[in-house]
């Protein structure tokens, strides 16, 4: 801090450092004039500061007066009443209110003045603010985990948006972190993610802290089921469970902060990569694993210091699935699992099966054998019917196809859908359904990809579709295997460009 001393039209700016230098020089030499010149000040000024024990900053008068009139003095009582009734009001909202109530009295440039007044009122008279207490982290004691949505980073797989979540695990002492891709905040995702993190760490801390986990409770009316399974998971790894209070996410602050920093690191790494699209999900998972490894390099020393306080893992992982028993296979050859519909082999109609519900797939068990492994549907009210399970009976009952509730699942790709639409354009509804179902049965027996190639070839030749034509084309394709790099590029019709140029010449000539 500096002060300005004005004498006879000249000004000297004397700083605390100048005075300190002067006093140090005077300890070795008593010549005031010489030392004042060395310190860069007038001799009279030097004598003044040598005669007092205070620095210039300590002698400066405190600025307690206003340099201009307060424009809000006449309305401050009104503003204060609003703030006392609702302390969350912003100064900008109050300023807009004053401009409406007192037209022409306040200009936009006075907003900053009101903002300072409101900030001063909040600091001196406003409600008390919440105090956050910094915690001392002990090595090997606490880990935190949570789910975070990753849609903001804009990742796509094979050109399609990859909407997913990340299960995020953090050791609070060393900040060592890892994570895994998931699609819902379910117990299966929590169990799988936590176990993957612990086995990657090769040890476990003492306490595992999460939020309230309300989204992971699949049956809100029966939370004891989730609690029982979660407590069994914690016991298996010797962990003590801890939850933060409702509406207090800062209590899980370490992992919340790592959410933000990790997603920013992902965003930066994707910019450096030059593309946000990945050929496969495996490539994206490899990208995330490498990024976690890079982030953890700088934490290696603290992690090694933490390892002696971690306890060893059990002999094996705990199963990360939910067991469902006595699920009846309906007459439609489908089962209901977690409010979604899945098809099974028609031989199981009328039987009770067991289901193991994993985070991303489910297994259907009958007589101690796994008879089906099906991708798990996300959400509720959806269906996954495999045509191979029902095609034999649909061929016998083609009239049921047109209004079949799950008909959309019986089009394996767009080529099959176009084939059915073409058949409907030439044949009656029942005959078109019968012809299409025969083609679908051929796909179930000969191979879906081969039949799809046959449909594409017939469509390219504009040949009428029938089961016999598809079967003939399949036989021909089997004799001539498809090359890996077979690419067909249509010829460019330059006449289209000529017509485009002719169309633009007329208005141009008219304008001349």
Protein Blocks (a to p, Z undefined) as FASTA:
>chain_A
ZZdddeehiacdddfklmmmmmmmmmmocclklmmmmnopafklmmmmmmpcbdfklmpc
cdfbdfbdcfklmmmmmmmmmmmmmmmbcfklmmmmmmmmmghkacfklmmmmmmmmmmm
mmmmmccddddddddddehkaccdddddfklnopaeehiacdddddddddfklopacddd
dfbdcfklmmmmmmmmmmmnopacfbdcddeklmmmmblmlmmlmmmmmmmmmmmnopac
ddddehilklmmmmmmmmmmmmmmmmmmmmmnopabdfblklmmmmmmmmmmmmmmmmmm
mmmmmmmmpccddfbdcddbdddehiacdfkopaceehiacdddfklgoiacdddddfkb
ccddeehiafbdcdddehehiacddfklmmmmmmmmmmlmmmgmklmmmmmbfklmmmmm
mmmmmmcfklmmmmmmmmmmmmmmnopklmmmmmmmmmmnopacdfklmmmmmmmmmmmc
cdfklccdddddfklmmmmmmmmmmmmmmmZZ
